[in-house]
Amino acid sequence: MSLAVDPRAVESLLAFLGRCGVDTAYAEAPIDRLAEGAALLRARSQPAPAAPAPRPALVVAGSPDVTAAIAQARAAALACSDLAALEAAIAAFEGCALKSQGAKQAVVSRGPGDAPLMIIGEGPGADEDAQGAPFLGRAGQLLDRMLEAAGLTDRAFITNTVFWRPPGNRTPTPQEQAICAPFLERAIALVNPRMLLLVGGASAKAMLKRDEGILSLRGRWFEWTASDGSQELPALPTLHPAFLLRQPAAKKKAWQDLLTLTERLDRPDRPH
């Protein structure tokens, strides 16, 4: 004969057991915890497997020596007295491997050459590679709308840390950024902006020589210093428009960064 179980009695019993600190029920089958512990100890006492032999570094045939390429870039950049000459020097430069990895052309800059603000992104994508100017795709269109809303249209010179599209739109390597850095520094010297807006983690890390992610760096002011110490500028990292397209909720943070930058850019006692 089966007995009816009152659900309210079961709930009352469970509540009572919970107040008594009972939070675990026994399993239907017994478990030998001592045997489990002994097996774990035996596993820990076994010698660790030998680490695999390191793989030889991959050497890409024809890849330039980074140090020599940086020296070549520096010499070519210093010889440029204006932005037109700099753009021609970049287009003629053969020291960056990205040039021979599918890029159609060098993508250098857009915007007025005397702009008070320089925006530095990561690298050109497919639209930029096809049209020859930075930030022209969906991310660039969003950037332009943000600049217009902040009153920064025609006040920004826009460029990237590398001037050729990385294959598959991958992030440029630190070596590729280092090779292009002398040209970028020369552009900063020629434009002579009052401050820098570093768009995205790859740009912020390369320009500021820091390892933190962009979510940690964004919205904070830093000082960018030229490699030879000849120029120092306030620099503000912010989120990349491509990230904002994927995470629209983050647009509020990027907008806050633009307002912070605009306020400092328009101060009567703004830095020079």
TIKOL-9503 format. One record per residue (C-alpha): residue number from 1; residue in one letter; z, x, y. Coordinates in pm, whole numbers, plus 32768, in hexadecimal, padded with zeros to 4 digits. Each point is the difference from the previous one (the first is absolute). Layout:
% residues N
<site><seq>NUM</seq><type>A</type><c3>Z</c3><c1>X</c1><c2>Y</c2></site>
...
***
This chain:
% residues 272
<site><seq>1</seq><type>M</type><c3>8000</c3><c1>8000</c1><c2>8000</c2></site>
<site><seq>2</seq><type>S</type><c3>7F9A</c3><c1>8092</c1><c2>8153</c2></site>
<site><seq>3</seq><type>L</type><c3>80DF</c3><c1>7FE9</c1><c2>812D</c2></site>
<site><seq>4</seq><type>A</type><c3>7F78</c3><c1>7FAE</c1><c2>8157</c2></site>
<site><seq>5</seq><type>V</type><c3>8036</c3><c1>8115</c1><c2>80FF</c2></site>
<site><seq>6</seq><type>D</type><c3>805F</c3><c1>7F9C</c1><c2>8160</c2></site>
<site><seq>7</seq><type>P</type><c3>7F28</c3><c1>80D6</c1><c2>80EF</c2></site>
<site><seq>8</seq><type>R</type><c3>810F</c3><c1>7FE7</c1><c2>810B</c2></site>
<site><seq>9</seq><type>A</type><c3>80FB</c3><c1>809B</c1><c2>7F0E</c2></site>
<site><seq>10</seq><type>V</type><c3>7F10</c3><c1>811F</c1><c2>7FB8</c2></site>
<site><seq>11</seq><type>E</type><c3>7FC8</c3><c1>803E</c1><c2>8176</c2></site>
<site><seq>12</seq><type>S</type><c3>8178</c3><c1>7FFC</c1><c2>803A</c2></site>
<site><seq>13</seq><type>L</type><c3>8037</c3><c1>80FA</c1><c2>7EE8</c2></site>
<site><seq>14</seq><type>L</type><c3>7EF1</c3><c1>80EB</c1><c2>8082</c2></site>
<site><seq>15</seq><type>A</type><c3>8092</c3><c1>7FEF</c1><c2>815F</c2></site>
<site><seq>16</seq><type>F</type><c3>8159</c3><c1>8050</c1><c2>7F77</c2></site>
<site><seq>17</seq><type>L</type><c3>7F7B</c3><c1>812B</c1><c2>7F3A</c2></site>
<site><seq>18</seq><type>G</type><c3>7F48</c3><c1>807F</c1><c2>8136</c2></site>
<site><seq>19</seq><type>R</type><c3>813F</c3><c1>7FF4</c1><c2>80D0</c2></site>
<site><seq>20</seq><type>C</type><c3>80AA</c3><c1>80C6</c1><c2>7EEA</c2></site>
<site><seq>21</seq><type>G</type><c3>7EFC</c3><c1>8114</c1><c2>8022</c2></site>
<site><seq>22</seq><type>V</type><c3>7F39</c3><c1>7FAF</c1><c2>7EC5</c2></site>
<site><seq>23</seq><type>D</type><c3>7E92</c3><c1>804A</c1><c2>804A</c2></site>
<site><seq>24</seq><type>T</type><c3>7F75</c3><c1>8061</c1><c2>7EAB</c2></site>
<site><seq>25</seq><type>A</type><c3>7FCF</c3><c1>7F3D</c1><c2>7EBE</c2></site>
<site><seq>26</seq><type>Y</type><c3>7FFE</c3><c1>809D</c1><c2>7EA7</c2></site>
<site><seq>27</seq><type>A</type><c3>7EB2</c3><c1>8016</c1><c2>7F4E</c2></site>
<site><seq>28</seq><type>E</type><c3>7FCA</c3><c1>7F4E</c1><c2>7EBA</c2></site>
<site><seq>29</seq><type>A</type><c3>7FC7</c3><c1>8149</c1><c2>7F45</c2></site>
<site><seq>30</seq><type>P</type><c3>80F8</c3><c1>8124</c1><c2>8013</c2></site>
<site><seq>31</seq><type>I</type><c3>7F9B</c3><c1>8140</c1><c2>80B8</c2></site>
<site><seq>32</seq><type>D</type><c3>8091</c3><c1>8153</c1><c2>7FA1</c2></site>
<site><seq>33</seq><type>R</type><c3>8041</c3><c1>8097</c1><c2>8158</c2></site>
<site><seq>34</seq><type>L</type><c3>8095</c3><c1>813D</c1><c2>7F65</c2></site>
<site><seq>35</seq><type>A</type><c3>7EBF</c3><c1>8042</c1><c2>7F41</c2></site>
<site><seq>36</seq><type>E</type><c3>7F36</c3><c1>7FC8</c1><c2>813D</c2></site>
<site><seq>37</seq><type>G</type><c3>80D4</c3><c1>80FB</c1><c2>80BF</c2></site>
<site><seq>38</seq><type>A</type><c3>7FE4</c3><c1>8103</c1><c2>7EEA</c2></site>
<site><seq>39</seq><type>A</type><c3>7E85</c3><c1>7FDE</c1><c2>7FFC</c2></site>
<site><seq>40</seq><type>L</type><c3>7FF4</c3><c1>802F</c1><c2>8179</c2></site>
<site><seq>41</seq><type>L</type><c3>80D4</c3><c1>813B</c1><c2>7FEA</c2></site>
<site><seq>42</seq><type>R</type><c3>7F1E</c3><c1>808E</c1><c2>7EEF</c2></site>
<site><seq>43</seq><type>A</type><c3>7ECD</c3><c1>7FBD</c1><c2>80D7</c2></site>
<site><seq>44</seq><type>R</type><c3>809C</c3><c1>80B3</c1><c2>8129</c2></site>
<site><seq>45</seq><type>S</type><c3>805A</c3><c1>812E</c1><c2>7F2C</c2></site>
<site><seq>46</seq><type>Q</type><c3>7E97</c3><c1>8035</c1><c2>7F94</c2></site>
<site><seq>47</seq><type>P</type><c3>7F4E</c3><c1>8117</c1><c2>80C0</c2></site>
<site><seq>48</seq><type>A</type><c3>7F1B</c3><c1>7F82</c1><c2>8110</c2></site>
<site><seq>49</seq><type>P</type><c3>7E8E</c3><c1>8018</c1><c2>7FAE</c2></site>
<site><seq>50</seq><type>A</type><c3>7F53</c3><c1>812B</c1><c2>8096</c2></site>
<site><seq>51</seq><type>A</type><c3>7F5B</c3><c1>7FBB</c1><c2>814B</c2></site>
<site><seq>52</seq><type>P</type><c3>7E86</c3><c1>7FFE</c1><c2>7FEE</c2></site>
<site><seq>53</seq><type>A</type><c3>7F53</c3><c1>8134</c1><c2>8082</c2></site>
<site><seq>54</seq><type>P</type><c3>7F9C</c3><c1>7FD3</c1><c2>816E</c2></site>
<site><seq>55</seq><type>R</type><c3>7E9A</c3><c1>7F9E</c1><c2>8032</c2></site>
<site><seq>56</seq><type>P</type><c3>7F2F</c3><c1>80F8</c1><c2>80C0</c2></site>
<site><seq>57</seq><type>A</type><c3>7FBF</c3><c1>7F9E</c1><c2>8166</c2></site>
<site><seq>58</seq><type>L</type><c3>7EB8</c3><c1>7F4F</c1><c2>8033</c2></site>
<site><seq>59</seq><type>V</type><c3>7F14</c3><c1>80CE</c1><c2>80D5</c2></site>
<site><seq>60</seq><type>V</type><c3>7EDF</c3><c1>7F42</c1><c2>8097</c2></site>
<site><seq>61</seq><type>A</type><c3>7EC5</c3><c1>80CF</c1><c2>7FFF</c2></site>
<site><seq>62</seq><type>G</type><c3>7F98</c3><c1>8059</c1><c2>815D</c2></site>
<site><seq>63</seq><type>S</type><c3>8140</c3><c1>7F84</c1><c2>80A4</c2></site>
<site><seq>64</seq><type>P</type><c3>804F</c3><c1>80CD</c1><c2>8137</c2></site>
<site><seq>65</seq><type>D</type><c3>8130</c3><c1>80D9</c1><c2>801D</c2></site>
<site><seq>66</seq><type>V</type><c3>80EC</c3><c1>7F34</c1><c2>80D5</c2></site>
<site><seq>67</seq><type>T</type><c3>8080</c3><c1>8121</c1><c2>80D2</c2></site>
<site><seq>68</seq><type>A</type><c3>7EA2</c3><c1>807C</c1><c2>804C</c2></site>
<site><seq>69</seq><type>A</type><c3>7F87</c3><c1>7EA0</c1><c2>804A</c2></site>
<site><seq>70</seq><type>I</type><c3>811E</c3><c1>7FC4</c1><c2>80F5</c2></site>
<site><seq>71</seq><type>A</type><c3>7FAC</c3><c1>8146</c1><c2>80B2</c2></site>
<site><seq>72</seq><type>Q</type><c3>7E92</c3><c1>7F9A</c1><c2>8017</c2></site>
<site><seq>73</seq><type>A</type><c3>805D</c3><c1>7EAA</c1><c2>8085</c2></site>
<site><seq>74</seq><type>R</type><c3>80EA</c3><c1>8097</c1><c2>8103</c2></site>
<site><seq>75</seq><type>A</type><c3>7EF4</c3><c1>80EF</c1><c2>807F</c2></site>
<site><seq>76</seq><type>A</type><c3>7EFD</c3><c1>7EEB</c1><c2>8013</c2></site>
<site><seq>77</seq><type>A</type><c3>80F1</c3><c1>7F13</c1><c2>80AF</c2></site>
<site><seq>78</seq><type>L</type><c3>8075</c3><c1>80F9</c1><c2>8105</c2></site>
<site><seq>79</seq><type>A</type><c3>7E96</c3><c1>8045</c1><c2>805F</c2></site>
<site><seq>80</seq><type>C</type><c3>7FD3</c3><c1>7E94</c1><c2>806D</c2></site>
<site><seq>81</seq><type>S</type><c3>802F</c3><c1>7FB7</c1><c2>8170</c2></site>
<site><seq>82</seq><type>D</type><c3>7FC9</c3><c1>7E88</c1><c2>7FED</c2></site>
<site><seq>83</seq><type>L</type><c3>8005</c3><c1>7EE0</c1><c2>7F0A</c2></site>
<site><seq>84</seq><type>A</type><c3>7E89</c3><c1>7FFE</c1><c2>7FCC</c2></site>
<site><seq>85</seq><type>A</type><c3>8007</c3><c1>816B</c1><c2>7F94</c2></site>
<site><seq>86</seq><type>L</type><c3>812A</c3><c1>7FB9</c1><c2>7F21</c2></site>
<site><seq>87</seq><type>E</type><c3>7F4D</c3><c1>7EE1</c1><c2>7F53</c2></site>
<site><seq>88</seq><type>A</type><c3>7ED1</c3><c1>80DE</c1><c2>7FC4</c2></site>
<site><seq>89</seq><type>A</type><c3>80DD</c3><c1>8115</c1><c2>7F76</c2></site>
<site><seq>90</seq><type>I</type><c3>80A8</c3><c1>7F0F</c1><c2>7F10</c2></site>
<site><seq>91</seq><type>A</type><c3>7EB1</c3><c1>7F7A</c1><c2>7F87</c2></site>
<site><seq>92</seq><type>A</type><c3>7F85</c3><c1>8164</c1><c2>7FC0</c2></site>
<site><seq>93</seq><type>F</type><c3>8141</c3><c1>8074</c1><c2>7F54</c2></site>
<site><seq>94</seq><type>E</type><c3>7FDB</c3><c1>804E</c1><c2>7E8D</c2></site>
<site><seq>95</seq><type>G</type><c3>8165</c3><c1>8064</c1><c2>7FAE</c2></site>
<site><seq>96</seq><type>C</type><c3>8087</c3><c1>7EAA</c1><c2>7F9B</c2></site>
<site><seq>97</seq><type>A</type><c3>7FA8</c3><c1>7F96</c1><c2>7E9D</c2></site>
<site><seq>98</seq><type>L</type><c3>7FFE</c3><c1>7E90</c1><c2>8066</c2></site>
<site><seq>99</seq><type>K</type><c3>7EB2</c3><c1>803A</c1><c2>80AC</c2></site>
<site><seq>100</seq><type>S</type><c3>7F56</c3><c1>803C</c1><c2>7EB1</c2></site>
<site><seq>101</seq><type>Q</type><c3>80B5</c3><c1>7EEE</c1><c2>7F3C</c2></site>
<site><seq>102</seq><type>G</type><c3>7F26</c3><c1>7EDA</c1><c2>805E</c2></site>
<site><seq>103</seq><type>A</type><c3>8043</c3><c1>7FD7</c1><c2>8174</c2></site>
<site><seq>104</seq><type>K</type><c3>7ECB</c3><c1>7F99</c1><c2>80C6</c2></site>
<site><seq>105</seq><type>Q</type><c3>8067</c3><c1>809B</c1><c2>8149</c2></site>
<site><seq>106</seq><type>A</type><c3>8122</c3><c1>8085</c1><c2>80CE</c2></site>
<site><seq>107</seq><type>V</type><c3>80D4</c3><c1>7EEF</c1><c2>80A1</c2></site>
<site><seq>108</seq><type>V</type><c3>80B0</c3><c1>8092</c1><c2>812D</c2></site>
<site><seq>109</seq><type>S</type><c3>8077</c3><c1>7F10</c1><c2>810E</c2></site>
<site><seq>110</seq><type>R</type><c3>7FCE</c3><c1>7EDA</c1><c2>80E7</c2></site>
<site><seq>111</seq><type>G</type><c3>809B</c3><c1>7FA8</c1><c2>814E</c2></site>
<site><seq>112</seq><type>P</type><c3>8012</c3><c1>809C</c1><c2>815B</c2></site>
<site><seq>113</seq><type>G</type><c3>8026</c3><c1>8178</c1><c2>800A</c2></site>
<site><seq>114</seq><type>D</type><c3>8111</c3><c1>7FED</c1><c2>8107</c2></site>
<site><seq>115</seq><type>A</type><c3>80D1</c3><c1>7EF2</c1><c2>7F58</c2></site>
<site><seq>116</seq><type>P</type><c3>8179</c3><c1>800D</c1><c2>8033</c2></site>
<site><seq>117</seq><type>L</type><c3>8035</c3><c1>7FA5</c1><c2>7E93</c2></site>
<site><seq>118</seq><type>M</type><c3>7F72</c3><c1>80A4</c1><c2>7EC8</c2></site>
<site><seq>119</seq><type>I</type><c3>8008</c3><c1>7F3A</c1><c2>7EBC</c2></site>
<site><seq>120</seq><type>I</type><c3>7FEB</c3><c1>80D2</c1><c2>7EC3</c2></site>
<site><seq>121</seq><type>G</type><c3>7FB7</c3><c1>7F57</c1><c2>7EB6</c2></site>
<site><seq>122</seq><type>E</type><c3>7FD4</c3><c1>8081</c1><c2>7E9F</c2></site>
<site><seq>123</seq><type>G</type><c3>7E8E</c3><c1>8024</c1><c2>7FBD</c2></site>
<site><seq>124</seq><type>P</type><c3>7EB9</c3><c1>7F3E</c1><c2>8011</c2></site>
<site><seq>125</seq><type>G</type><c3>7FAD</c3><c1>7EF1</c1><c2>7F05</c2></site>
<site><seq>126</seq><type>A</type><c3>7EB5</c3><c1>7F6E</c1><c2>7F8E</c2></site>
<site><seq>127</seq><type>D</type><c3>7FB3</c3><c1>7F44</c1><c2>8143</c2></site>
<site><seq>128</seq><type>E</type><c3>8058</c3><c1>812C</c1><c2>80D5</c2></site>
<site><seq>129</seq><type>D</type><c3>7F32</c3><c1>80E9</c1><c2>7F22</c2></site>
<site><seq>130</seq><type>A</type><c3>7ED4</c3><c1>7F1B</c1><c2>8026</c2></site>
<site><seq>131</seq><type>Q</type><c3>801F</c3><c1>7FD0</c1><c2>817B</c2></site>
<site><seq>132</seq><type>G</type><c3>808A</c3><c1>8150</c1><c2>806E</c2></site>
<site><seq>133</seq><type>A</type><c3>8139</c3><c1>7F98</c1><c2>80BE</c2></site>
<site><seq>134</seq><type>P</type><c3>816C</c3><c1>7FCD</c1><c2>7F97</c2></site>
<site><seq>135</seq><type>F</type><c3>80AC</c3><c1>7EB0</c1><c2>7FC7</c2></site>
<site><seq>136</seq><type>L</type><c3>7ED2</c3><c1>7F1B</c1><c2>7FF0</c2></site>
<site><seq>137</seq><type>G</type><c3>804D</c3><c1>7F38</c1><c2>7EC4</c2></site>
<site><seq>138</seq><type>R</type><c3>80F7</c3><c1>7EE2</c1><c2>7FD5</c2></site>
<site><seq>139</seq><type>A</type><c3>8126</c3><c1>80E6</c1><c2>8047</c2></site>
<site><seq>140</seq><type>G</type><c3>7F56</c3><c1>8080</c1><c2>813A</c2></site>
<site><seq>141</seq><type>Q</type><c3>7FB7</c3><c1>7EA1</c1><c2>8078</c2></site>
<site><seq>142</seq><type>L</type><c3>816F</c3><c1>7FA9</c1><c2>7FD7</c2></site>
<site><seq>143</seq><type>L</type><c3>8060</c3><c1>813E</c1><c2>80BC</c2></site>
<site><seq>144</seq><type>D</type><c3>7F18</c3><c1>7FA1</c1><c2>811E</c2></site>
<site><seq>145</seq><type>R</type><c3>809B</c3><c1>7EA3</c1><c2>8017</c2></site>
<site><seq>146</seq><type>M</type><c3>815B</c3><c1>8099</c1><c2>8009</c2></site>
<site><seq>147</seq><type>L</type><c3>7F9B</c3><c1>80F8</c1><c2>810F</c2></site>
<site><seq>148</seq><type>E</type><c3>7F67</c3><c1>7EE8</c1><c2>80CE</c2></site>
<site><seq>149</seq><type>A</type><c3>813A</c3><c1>7F2C</c1><c2>7FE2</c2></site>
<site><seq>150</seq><type>A</type><c3>80D3</c3><c1>8128</c1><c2>806E</c2></site>
<site><seq>151</seq><type>G</type><c3>7F21</c3><c1>804E</c1><c2>812A</c2></site>
<site><seq>152</seq><type>L</type><c3>7F89</c3><c1>8147</c1><c2>7F67</c2></site>
<site><seq>153</seq><type>T</type><c3>7E8C</c3><c1>7FBA</c1><c2>7FE5</c2></site>
<site><seq>154</seq><type>D</type><c3>7F39</c3><c1>8122</c1><c2>8097</c2></site>
<site><seq>155</seq><type>R</type><c3>8142</c3><c1>80C9</c1><c2>801B</c2></site>
<site><seq>156</seq><type>A</type><c3>7FF4</c3><c1>8098</c1><c2>7EA4</c2></site>
<site><seq>157</seq><type>F</type><c3>7F3A</c3><c1>811E</c1><c2>7F69</c2></site>
<site><seq>158</seq><type>I</type><c3>7FEA</c3><c1>7FBF</c1><c2>7E88</c2></site>
<site><seq>159</seq><type>T</type><c3>7FD0</c3><c1>8106</c1><c2>7EF2</c2></site>
<site><seq>160</seq><type>N</type><c3>807F</c3><c1>8065</c1><c2>7EA6</c2></site>
<site><seq>161</seq><type>T</type><c3>80A5</c3><c1>8123</c1><c2>7F4C</c2></site>
<site><seq>162</seq><type>V</type><c3>7EBC</c3><c1>8044</c1><c2>7F40</c2></site>
<site><seq>163</seq><type>F</type><c3>7E9B</c3><c1>7FC3</c1><c2>806F</c2></site>
<site><seq>164</seq><type>W</type><c3>7F4E</c3><c1>7FB0</c1><c2>7EBA</c2></site>
<site><seq>165</seq><type>R</type><c3>803C</c3><c1>7EDB</c1><c2>7F18</c2></site>
<site><seq>166</seq><type>P</type><c3>80D2</c3><c1>8063</c1><c2>7ED0</c2></site>
<site><seq>167</seq><type>P</type><c3>7F5E</c3><c1>7F8C</c1><c2>7EBA</c2></site>
<site><seq>168</seq><type>G</type><c3>8069</c3><c1>7E9F</c1><c2>7FA8</c2></site>
<site><seq>169</seq><type>N</type><c3>80C0</c3><c1>7FE5</c1><c2>8148</c2></site>
<site><seq>170</seq><type>R</type><c3>811D</c3><c1>80C8</c1><c2>7F66</c2></site>
<site><seq>171</seq><type>T</type><c3>810D</c3><c1>809A</c1><c2>80DA</c2></site>
<site><seq>172</seq><type>P</type><c3>7F94</c3><c1>8155</c1><c2>8085</c2></site>
<site><seq>173</seq><type>T</type><c3>80BB</c3><c1>8126</c1><c2>7F6B</c2></site>
<site><seq>174</seq><type>P</type><c3>80E3</c3><c1>80DD</c1><c2>80D4</c2></site>
<site><seq>175</seq><type>Q</type><c3>7F05</c3><c1>811B</c1><c2>7FCE</c2></site>
<site><seq>176</seq><type>E</type><c3>7EE3</c3><c1>7F2C</c1><c2>8088</c2></site>
<site><seq>177</seq><type>Q</type><c3>80D5</c3><c1>7F99</c1><c2>8128</c2></site>
<site><seq>178</seq><type>A</type><c3>8064</c3><c1>816A</c1><c2>8041</c2></site>
<site><seq>179</seq><type>I</type><c3>7E95</c3><c1>806E</c1><c2>8008</c2></site>
<site><seq>180</seq><type>C</type><c3>7FA8</c3><c1>7EF0</c1><c2>80FD</c2></site>
<site><seq>181</seq><type>A</type><c3>813E</c3><c1>8034</c1><c2>80CE</c2></site>
<site><seq>182</seq><type>P</type><c3>7F70</c3><c1>8108</c1><c2>80EF</c2></site>
<site><seq>183</seq><type>F</type><c3>7EEE</c3><c1>7F0D</c1><c2>8068</c2></site>
<site><seq>184</seq><type>L</type><c3>80FF</c3><c1>7EEA</c1><c2>802F</c2></site>
<site><seq>185</seq><type>E</type><c3>80E1</c3><c1>80E1</c1><c2>80D0</c2></site>
<site><seq>186</seq><type>R</type><c3>7ED7</c3><c1>8061</c1><c2>80D7</c2></site>
<site><seq>187</seq><type>A</type><c3>7FB0</c3><c1>7E90</c1><c2>8037</c2></site>
<site><seq>188</seq><type>I</type><c3>8166</c3><c1>7FC5</c1><c2>806F</c2></site>
<site><seq>189</seq><type>A</type><c3>7FE8</c3><c1>8126</c1><c2>80F2</c2></site>
<site><seq>190</seq><type>L</type><c3>7EB5</c3><c1>7F85</c1><c2>8092</c2></site>
<site><seq>191</seq><type>V</type><c3>8069</c3><c1>7E94</c1><c2>8026</c2></site>
<site><seq>192</seq><type>N</type><c3>815F</c3><c1>8065</c1><c2>8071</c2></site>
<site><seq>193</seq><type>P</type><c3>80A2</c3><c1>7EAC</c1><c2>7FBC</c2></site>
<site><seq>194</seq><type>R</type><c3>8161</c3><c1>7FAA</c1><c2>8067</c2></site>
<site><seq>195</seq><type>M</type><c3>8067</c3><c1>7F99</c1><c2>7EA1</c2></site>
<site><seq>196</seq><type>L</type><c3>7F8B</c3><c1>7FD0</c1><c2>7E9A</c2></site>
<site><seq>197</seq><type>L</type><c3>8003</c3><c1>7ECE</c1><c2>7F1F</c2></site>
<site><seq>198</seq><type>L</type><c3>7FFF</c3><c1>8071</c1><c2>7E94</c2></site>
<site><seq>199</seq><type>V</type><c3>7F70</c3><c1>7EEC</c1><c2>7F28</c2></site>
<site><seq>200</seq><type>G</type><c3>8070</c3><c1>7FFD</c1><c2>7E95</c2></site>
<site><seq>201</seq><type>G</type><c3>80CD</c3><c1>80E5</c1><c2>7F23</c2></site>
<site><seq>202</seq><type>A</type><c3>7EF2</c3><c1>8105</c1><c2>7FC1</c2></site>
<site><seq>203</seq><type>S</type><c3>7FD0</c3><c1>8035</c1><c2>8175</c2></site>
<site><seq>204</seq><type>A</type><c3>8173</c3><c1>8004</c1><c2>8057</c2></site>
<site><seq>205</seq><type>K</type><c3>805B</c3><c1>80F4</c1><c2>7EEA</c2></site>
<site><seq>206</seq><type>A</type><c3>7EE5</c3><c1>80EF</c1><c2>8056</c2></site>
<site><seq>207</seq><type>M</type><c3>803A</c3><c1>7FFF</c1><c2>8177</c2></site>
<site><seq>208</seq><type>L</type><c3>817C</c3><c1>800E</c1><c2>7FF9</c2></site>
<site><seq>209</seq><type>K</type><c3>8029</c3><c1>80DA</c1><c2>7EC8</c2></site>
<site><seq>210</seq><type>R</type><c3>80F5</c3><c1>7F07</c1><c2>7F6A</c2></site>
<site><seq>211</seq><type>D</type><c3>8025</c3><c1>7F6F</c1><c2>7EA3</c2></site>
<site><seq>212</seq><type>E</type><c3>8091</c3><c1>7EA8</c1><c2>8049</c2></site>
<site><seq>213</seq><type>G</type><c3>7F33</c3><c1>7ECA</c1><c2>7FBF</c2></site>
<site><seq>214</seq><type>I</type><c3>7F64</c3><c1>7F3C</c1><c2>811A</c2></site>
<site><seq>215</seq><type>L</type><c3>80FF</c3><c1>7EE6</c1><c2>7FE3</c2></site>
<site><seq>216</seq><type>S</type><c3>810C</c3><c1>80FF</c1><c2>8056</c2></site>
<site><seq>217</seq><type>L</type><c3>7F39</c3><c1>80B2</c1><c2>8110</c2></site>
<site><seq>218</seq><type>R</type><c3>7F6A</c3><c1>7ED5</c1><c2>80B6</c2></site>
<site><seq>219</seq><type>G</type><c3>8091</c3><c1>7F95</c1><c2>814B</c2></site>
<site><seq>220</seq><type>R</type><c3>80AD</c3><c1>8151</c1><c2>803B</c2></site>
<site><seq>221</seq><type>W</type><c3>7F95</c3><c1>80FB</c1><c2>8109</c2></site>
<site><seq>222</seq><type>F</type><c3>7FBB</c3><c1>8166</c1><c2>7F9A</c2></site>
<site><seq>223</seq><type>E</type><c3>7F77</c3><c1>8132</c1><c2>80AE</c2></site>
<site><seq>224</seq><type>W</type><c3>7EB1</c3><c1>8083</c1><c2>7F88</c2></site>
<site><seq>225</seq><type>T</type><c3>7FCA</c3><c1>8171</c1><c2>8044</c2></site>
<site><seq>226</seq><type>A</type><c3>7EB6</c3><c1>80BC</c1><c2>7FEB</c2></site>
<site><seq>227</seq><type>S</type><c3>7FF3</c3><c1>8115</c1><c2>7EFC</c2></site>
<site><seq>228</seq><type>D</type><c3>7FFD</c3><c1>8108</c1><c2>8111</c2></site>
<site><seq>229</seq><type>G</type><c3>8112</c3><c1>7F52</c1><c2>80C9</c2></site>
<site><seq>230</seq><type>S</type><c3>7F17</c3><c1>7FCA</c1><c2>8128</c2></site>
<site><seq>231</seq><type>Q</type><c3>802A</c3><c1>7E86</c1><c2>800D</c2></site>
<site><seq>232</seq><type>E</type><c3>8113</c3><c1>7F04</c1><c2>7FB6</c2></site>
<site><seq>233</seq><type>L</type><c3>7FD8</c3><c1>7E88</c1><c2>8004</c2></site>
<site><seq>234</seq><type>P</type><c3>80D8</c3><c1>7ED3</c1><c2>7FA6</c2></site>
<site><seq>235</seq><type>A</type><c3>7F7D</c3><c1>7F63</c1><c2>7EC0</c2></site>
<site><seq>236</seq><type>L</type><c3>804A</c3><c1>7EA8</c1><c2>7F70</c2></site>
<site><seq>237</seq><type>P</type><c3>7FAC</c3><c1>7FB3</c1><c2>7E92</c2></site>
<site><seq>238</seq><type>T</type><c3>7F9F</c3><c1>7E9C</c1><c2>7FA9</c2></site>
<site><seq>239</seq><type>L</type><c3>7F75</c3><c1>7F38</c1><c2>7EDE</c2></site>
<site><seq>240</seq><type>H</type><c3>7E90</c3><c1>8018</c1><c2>7FA7</c2></site>
<site><seq>241</seq><type>P</type><c3>7F31</c3><c1>7EC7</c1><c2>8046</c2></site>
<site><seq>242</seq><type>A</type><c3>7F83</c3><c1>800A</c1><c2>7E97</c2></site>
<site><seq>243</seq><type>F</type><c3>816A</c3><c1>7FDA</c1><c2>7F90</c2></site>
<site><seq>244</seq><type>L</type><c3>802D</c3><c1>7EDE</c1><c2>80F1</c2></site>
<site><seq>245</seq><type>L</type><c3>7ED6</c3><c1>7F51</c1><c2>7F65</c2></site>
<site><seq>246</seq><type>R</type><c3>80AC</c3><c1>8017</c1><c2>7EAE</c2></site>
<site><seq>247</seq><type>Q</type><c3>815B</c3><c1>7FB0</c1><c2>808A</c2></site>
<site><seq>248</seq><type>P</type><c3>7FD5</c3><c1>7F11</c1><c2>8128</c2></site>
<site><seq>249</seq><type>A</type><c3>8179</c3><c1>7FD7</c1><c2>8024</c2></site>
<site><seq>250</seq><type>A</type><c3>8010</c3><c1>816D</c1><c2>8072</c2></site>
<site><seq>251</seq><type>K</type><c3>7F2A</c3><c1>7FB8</c1><c2>8134</c2></site>
<site><seq>252</seq><type>K</type><c3>813E</c3><c1>7FB3</c1><c2>80C2</c2></site>
<site><seq>253</seq><type>K</type><c3>8079</c3><c1>8167</c1><c2>7FD0</c2></site>
<site><seq>254</seq><type>A</type><c3>7EB3</c3><c1>8093</c1><c2>806C</c2></site>
<site><seq>255</seq><type>W</type><c3>8000</c3><c1>7F21</c1><c2>8133</c2></site>
<site><seq>256</seq><type>Q</type><c3>815D</c3><c1>8077</c1><c2>8059</c2></site>
<site><seq>257</seq><type>D</type><c3>7F82</c3><c1>8166</c1><c2>7FE6</c2></site>
<site><seq>258</seq><type>L</type><c3>7EDE</c3><c1>7FB7</c1><c2>80EC</c2></site>
<site><seq>259</seq><type>L</type><c3>80E8</c3><c1>7F5F</c1><c2>80FE</c2></site>
<site><seq>260</seq><type>T</type><c3>80E7</c3><c1>812D</c1><c2>7FED</c2></site>
<site><seq>261</seq><type>L</type><c3>7EDB</c3><c1>80EA</c1><c2>8037</c2></site>
<site><seq>262</seq><type>T</type><c3>7F6C</c3><c1>7F35</c1><c2>811E</c2></site>
<site><seq>263</seq><type>E</type><c3>814D</c3><c1>7FF1</c1><c2>80B3</c2></site>
<site><seq>264</seq><type>R</type><c3>8023</c3><c1>8179</c1><c2>7FF1</c2></site>
<site><seq>265</seq><type>L</type><c3>7E93</c3><c1>803C</c1><c2>8059</c2></site>
<site><seq>266</seq><type>D</type><c3>8023</c3><c1>7F31</c1><c2>813E</c2></site>
<site><seq>267</seq><type>R</type><c3>814D</c3><c1>8085</c1><c2>807C</c2></site>
<site><seq>268</seq><type>P</type><c3>7FEC</c3><c1>8088</c1><c2>8163</c2></site>
<site><seq>269</seq><type>D</type><c3>80AA</c3><c1>813E</c1><c2>7F86</c2></site>
<site><seq>270</seq><type>R</type><c3>7F20</c3><c1>801D</c1><c2>7ECD</c2></site>
<site><seq>271</seq><type>P</type><c3>7FED</c3><c1>815C</c1><c2>7F63</c2></site>
<site><seq>272</seq><type>H</type><c3>7ED4</c3><c1>80E2</c1><c2>8038</c2></site>
***
